[in-house]
Each structure stands twice: as C-alpha cells, then as structure tokens.
Amino acid sequence: MDAELQIAEHTHSELARAYFKEGYNCSQSVFMAFCEQYDMDLEMALKIGSSFGAGMGRLREVCRDLLGLDAGKDNPVPELRTVEYYQKRPCAELVAMAADIMNQYIEEHR
C-alpha cells in the first residue's frame, strides 16, 4: 500500500483497517496509519509496532476481553487471514476504532 497516497485519500481508521487486512498486526496497523503525520518512516513504524501485536509477548492482555479468549499465552504463529478469520475476530474493526480514539486524543491535545 502506498502510504502517502492512502493518507491523502483516507481517514486514519480506514488506513489502519486496510493495513491490518494486508496482514500487519494490530499495533503496526494503527501506528502505520499515523506515521506520515509525525514524519516517521514506514519501515520504522513497522519495526516499533511489531512487538505489540496481540499484546506484549502475545499474551493478549489488552485484547483478551475484547475477543473473548482464555487466559494464557497464545500460539506464536498467527492465524491465516481468511474470510472465516474475519468472521470470528472483530480485529479489523477494533483496529479502526483504536485509530479513531488515537485521532481524537491527538486533536484534544494539540
């Protein structure tokens, strides 16, 4: 995805959702949606956000309640992003909501 083109044409939430559907983790997707606004290189945003997808150490301490998962460490191999995946997991929508919340926070604290 061409980040510069997308940022000019889409909201941060649309960008975050699109990045997630391309296969980036939840944290990367939100971070990448805002990187141009803060003059951050897309590759740097990917690296910084990589450790936080599915929670620190994939423990899902942030998303467990949202997804209705059991406690404990998650499988280290991410599930394939299939139609079934998106039907059982609202991650793409949650990523978009997180970008909206971040956008609101930024606007309120300018």
C-alpha positions as CSV (number, residue, x, y, z in Angstrom):
1,M,0.0,0.0,0.0
2,D,1.3,3.4,-0.9
3,A,1.2,5.2,2.5
4,E,1.5,8.7,1.1
5,L,-1.3,8.2,-1.4
6,Q,-3.5,6.5,1.1
7,I,-3.1,9.1,3.8
8,A,-4.2,11.8,1.4
9,E,-7.3,9.9,0.4
10,H,-8.4,8.1,3.6
11,T,-9.0,8.6,7.3
12,H,-6.6,7.1,9.8
13,S,-9.2,4.5,10.8
14,E,-9.6,3.4,7.1
15,L,-5.9,3.2,6.7
16,A,-5.4,1.2,9.9
17,R,-8.2,-1.3,8.8
18,A,-6.6,-1.6,5.4
19,Y,-3.1,-2.2,6.8
20,F,-4.5,-4.9,9.1
21,K,-6.3,-6.6,6.2
22,E,-3.0,-6.6,4.3
23,G,-1.5,-8.8,7.1
24,Y,0.1,-6.3,9.5
25,N,-0.5,-6.8,13.2
26,C,-3.0,-4.6,15.1
27,S,-0.4,-2.4,16.6
28,Q,1.6,-1.9,13.4
29,S,-1.6,-1.1,11.6
30,V,-2.6,1.8,13.9
31,F,1.0,3.0,14.2
32,M,1.5,3.0,10.4
33,A,-1.8,5.0,9.9
34,F,-0.2,7.9,11.8
35,C,3.5,7.6,10.8
36,E,3.4,10.2,8.0
37,Q,1.7,12.7,10.3
38,Y,4.8,12.6,12.5
39,D,7.4,12.3,9.8
40,M,8.2,8.7,10.7
41,D,9.5,6.3,8.1
42,L,7.0,3.5,7.4
43,E,9.7,0.8,8.0
44,M,10.5,2.3,11.4
45,A,6.8,2.3,12.3
46,L,6.6,-1.4,11.3
47,K,9.6,-2.3,13.5
48,I,8.4,-0.3,16.5
49,G,4.8,-1.7,16.3
50,S,5.9,-5.3,15.7
51,S,6.4,-6.2,19.3
52,F,3.0,-5.1,20.5
53,G,0.7,-7.1,18.2
54,A,-1.5,-9.4,20.2
55,G,-0.2,-7.8,23.4
56,M,3.3,-7.9,24.9
57,G,4.7,-11.3,24.3
58,R,1.5,-12.3,22.6
59,L,-0.2,-12.6,26.0
60,R,-3.2,-10.7,24.7
61,E,-3.5,-8.7,28.0
62,V,-5.1,-5.9,26.0
63,C,-7.3,-7.8,23.5
64,R,-8.3,-11.0,25.5
65,D,-11.5,-9.4,26.8
66,L,-12.4,-7.9,23.5
67,L,-12.0,-11.2,21.7
68,G,-13.4,-13.5,24.5
69,L,-10.2,-15.5,24.8
70,D,-9.0,-17.7,27.6
71,A,-6.0,-16.6,29.7
72,G,-2.5,-17.7,28.8
73,K,0.0,-17.4,26.1
74,D,-1.3,-17.5,22.5
75,N,0.0,-19.6,19.7
76,P,3.1,-17.8,18.4
77,V,2.1,-18.5,14.8
78,P,-0.6,-16.0,13.7
79,E,-3.7,-17.4,12.1
80,L,-4.2,-17.1,8.4
81,R,-6.3,-14.1,7.4
82,T,-9.2,-15.9,5.8
83,V,-12.9,-15.0,5.5
84,E,-13.5,-17.2,8.5
85,Y,-10.9,-15.4,10.5
86,Y,-12.6,-12.1,9.9
87,Q,-16.0,-13.5,10.7
88,K,-14.9,-14.8,14.2
89,R,-12.5,-12.0,15.1
90,P,-13.5,-8.3,15.0
91,C,-9.8,-7.2,14.9
92,A,-10.1,-5.1,11.8
93,E,-13.0,-3.1,13.3
94,L,-11.2,-2.8,16.6
95,V,-8.1,-1.5,14.8
96,A,-10.2,1.1,13.1
97,M,-11.7,2.1,16.4
98,A,-8.3,2.4,18.0
99,A,-7.2,4.7,15.2
100,D,-10.3,6.8,15.8
101,I,-9.6,7.0,19.5
102,M,-6.0,8.0,18.8
103,N,-7.1,10.6,16.3
104,Q,-9.5,12.1,18.9
105,Y,-6.7,12.1,21.5
106,I,-4.4,13.9,19.2
107,E,-7.0,16.5,18.3
108,E,-7.8,17.1,22.0
109,H,-4.1,17.5,23.0
110,R,-2.8,19.8,20.2
